[in-house]
């Protein structure tokens, strides 16, 4: 029986595509994510149109109708148009074959059935017809609608063929399972484990892109556990797998830092669903240095002294290995990893204005994200300890706000610059400039003087007179 789903095609653009396709004498279909998301009642602004014929020709005809520019990618046989807030990509139906050493297929013209056969999962192989005689009909040769209802991830073809042809599909399977809370069927999971070495033919950029999407889900731990269970994580992020396990000596054990890390990332997502991707990366890497700093002390048990410093040093290498940006995004993650122990140290010791100023100075505009990371780092199963830590962090937040309101340290800039010193004393560059600036900066952060130009200049003059004996050439 043909199932008509025209209610999912109520956007005017679909009728326009249908009319243009009929005039060109070709059959067209909506395929993939839009169809899947329609049944899941998830808004989708990216629409893939597959054409039994030229996708470019149909895109150009539709673009002319809606007065939209058409972006053509001849090498891929695709074209794209934007219509209002929707992006439509047109491609001719294809059949593909692969060489083992590459995930780039050999492409030939094909039918809708050929195109559906090359899709990664049954839930992504469903299509809605845009043909006039059966507009809205669901074309579902592999039972995608059944798998969608059952909440399972399954490949249209034998999974070994699907994953070996394009190993990125293994990570995509895990990403979809994470995003939708679906289950990957056992034979598919086993195939991913068998084919894990096929990841070697993938570009690091594509792998990183999938990791970003997993981290953007509401519960990333699902994906990272699947990556670990299938052996993919060891190939992608071996530093993370080294956090696994619990070691016991003389009855003393430490927590499973891998599981703790995943819980921290989930906490970030739960506490702030709109948290940035890079804060989530900071959560994933915040304890990455623990594998290298783990020591057993018979007097106090397990220690991880300096794991914040070691972890921060590891961040650039991890980003580089995944071909991720080594710009301010990496530096942001590195900063949060290096500072993640500082807020709790404030309440463990005494919350002094000086310590708070220094934290504000070091964290800058990222202080709120740092506090979010630290609060997500509370994973104790002891309710009393959790309550105490949360109370302490609330005190730190209050103190941060008070000191910031009083001293404006968050965007602190030293009132005494090297240029000012050189101009005032008529000297050139040298190590003395750094020493003078550092002295003034520390005096402000320690509350010795107020954070203003006049106080800073007076302290500079006093320090220079005592330590260098220089006379000013200007006042």
Order of alpha helices (4+ residues) and beta strands (2+ residues): alpha-beta-alpha-beta-alpha-beta-beta-beta-beta-beta-alpha-beta-beta-alpha-beta-alpha-alpha-beta-alpha-alpha-alpha-alpha-alpha-beta-beta-alpha-alpha-alpha-beta-beta-alpha-alpha-alpha-alpha-alpha-alpha-alpha-alpha-alpha
